[in-house]
Amino acid sequence: GGLTLTNFTFAEVDNTSGLKNWGSMPFDGVLGLGFQSTSRSPGLTVIQALVQSGELEKPVFGFYLARDSPGELVFGGVDPSHVASEFTWVDVVREAWWAVTLDSVKLGSILSVSSTPMAIVDSGTSMIAGPQREVDAIIAMIGAQTIQGMYVVGCDAQLPTLGFAFGGRDFNLSIQDLTVDRVGNLCVLGIQSIGMGTPMWVLGDIFMRKYYVQFDWGQRRLGFALASASANLV
C-alpha cells in the first residue's frame, strides 16, 4: 500500500509440524496486529513501527471482510465506501488483545446467555468462539445438531438472532450472517467453543463480515459500524 519499513525483523518458520491443520489449510504467514505484550520478539510490532515511522495519516487501521467480494485492510484510516453507519466506540480493556467489556450475549428475546465479561476482536480467527458451557447452551436452545464437529441447522429454520452487547448497543447476527457453508438444506454455523485460561468470547471473521471494525491504536479503542459492500473495487 505504499508503506515502507526498513530493517524490519521477520520470523521464519522452518518446521510446520506444530501448526494445526497446516496440511489441509496452508497459509503464507501471520501479520500480527496486536499489542507488544503478546509479541515473542523484543522488537517493535508492525503497527508500532508504522506509527513511529510517521507514514500513517492516523494511528489506526480498518478491516473490511466480505462474503462474496475482496476484503480490504486500510492502514492509517478507514475506507468510507465500506462503512454504512456511524461508528460505536468502545475502549480496549486489556492490551494483551483487542479486548472490550462484554455487557451480555443475547439470543433473541433472552437478555443474557453468557456471564463472560470480555470479548476480543480477532481477524485471525475465522469463526465466533466462546466458552464451552455457554456455546453448548446456545446450540441447545437453537436446536442445532453436531455433524463432524460442526454445528448445523436447517437453512429454513426460523432462528433468533445472536447478539453481542458492548458500547451501549447490540451487534446482532442472523442465521444468514452465521452461516459458513451449506450442505443440501443444512447450514453450517460459524460458531465453536474454546478453552482459554481467561474466559472470553472471540469475535472473528464471521462477526467482521457484517461489521466494519476500526482499530484505533492511538486511543486504544475499537470502532464498530455496519459494513457496506458498495465500494467499486479494482
ChimeraX attribute file (.defattr): number of C-alpha atoms within 10 A of each C-alpha:
attribute: neighborCount
match mode: 1-to-1
recipient: residues
	/A:1	6
	/A:2	4
	/A:3	9
	/A:4	11
	/A:5	11
	/A:6	7
	/A:7	6
	/A:8	11
	/A:9	12
	/A:10	8
	/A:11	9
	/A:12	7
	/A:13	7
	/A:14	6
	/A:15	7
	/A:16	11
	/A:17	9
	/A:18	7
	/A:19	10
	/A:20	10
	/A:21	10
	/A:22	11
	/A:23	10
	/A:24	7
	/A:25	8
	/A:26	11
	/A:27	8
	/A:28	5
	/A:29	9
	/A:30	8
	/A:31	11
	/A:32	14
	/A:33	19
	/A:34	19
	/A:35	18
	/A:36	19
	/A:37	12
	/A:38	12
	/A:39	14
	/A:40	9
	/A:41	12
	/A:42	8
	/A:43	12
	/A:44	15
	/A:45	21
	/A:46	18
	/A:47	22
	/A:48	17
	/A:49	16
	/A:50	18
	/A:51	18
	/A:52	12
	/A:53	13
	/A:54	10
	/A:55	16
	/A:56	16
	/A:57	10
	/A:58	15
	/A:59	21
	/A:60	22
	/A:61	20
	/A:62	21
	/A:63	24
	/A:64	24
	/A:65	25
	/A:66	20
	/A:67	13
	/A:68	8
	/A:69	9
	/A:70	11
	/A:71	14
	/A:72	15
	/A:73	15
	/A:74	14
	/A:75	22
	/A:76	19
	/A:77	18
	/A:78	21
	/A:79	17
	/A:80	13
	/A:81	12
	/A:82	23
	/A:83	21
	/A:84	15
	/A:85	14
	/A:86	10
	/A:87	16
	/A:88	16
	/A:89	18
	/A:90	17
	/A:91	17
	/A:92	20
	/A:93	16
	/A:94	14
	/A:95	14
	/A:96	14
	/A:97	18
	/A:98	22
	/A:99	24
	/A:100	22
	/A:101	19
	/A:102	19
	/A:103	20
	/A:104	20
	/A:105	25
	/A:106	21
	/A:107	21
	/A:108	14
	/A:109	9
	/A:110	11
	/A:111	12
	/A:112	15
	/A:113	17
	/A:114	21
	/A:115	14
	/A:116	18
	/A:117	15
	/A:118	19
	/A:119	25
	/A:120	20
	/A:121	21
	/A:122	20
	/A:123	19
	/A:124	13
	/A:125	13
	/A:126	18
	/A:127	23
	/A:128	23
	/A:129	20
	/A:130	23
	/A:131	20
	/A:132	13
	/A:133	12
	/A:134	17
	/A:135	20
	/A:136	14
	/A:137	13
	/A:138	18
	/A:139	19
	/A:140	11
	/A:141	13
	/A:142	15
	/A:143	15
	/A:144	19
	/A:145	16
	/A:146	12
	/A:147	9
	/A:148	7
	/A:149	8
	/A:150	13
	/A:151	19
	/A:152	24
	/A:153	22
	/A:154	18
	/A:155	17
	/A:156	10
	/A:157	13
	/A:158	11
	/A:159	17
	/A:160	17
	/A:161	19
	/A:162	21
	/A:163	21
	/A:164	22
	/A:165	18
	/A:166	20
	/A:167	17
	/A:168	10
	/A:169	11
	/A:170	15
	/A:171	20
	/A:172	19
	/A:173	19
	/A:174	14
	/A:175	21
	/A:176	12
	/A:177	17
	/A:178	21
	/A:179	21
	/A:180	16
	/A:181	12
	/A:182	14
	/A:183	10
	/A:184	8
	/A:185	11
	/A:186	17
	/A:187	22
	/A:188	23
	/A:189	23
	/A:190	22
	/A:191	23
	/A:192	19
	/A:193	17
	/A:194	15
	/A:195	11
	/A:196	10
	/A:197	5
	/A:198	10
	/A:199	16
	/A:200	22
	/A:201	26
	/A:202	25
	/A:203	23
	/A:204	20
	/A:205	23
	/A:206	24
	/A:207	25
	/A:208	24
	/A:209	22
	/A:210	23
	/A:211	27
	/A:212	27
	/A:213	27
	/A:214	24
	/A:215	27
	/A:216	21
	/A:217	21
	/A:218	11
	/A:219	11
	/A:220	17
	/A:221	18
	/A:222	23
	/A:223	18
	/A:224	22
	/A:225	20
	/A:226	18
	/A:227	22
	/A:228	19
	/A:229	20
	/A:230	11
	/A:231	11
	/A:232	7
	/A:233	9
	/A:234	4
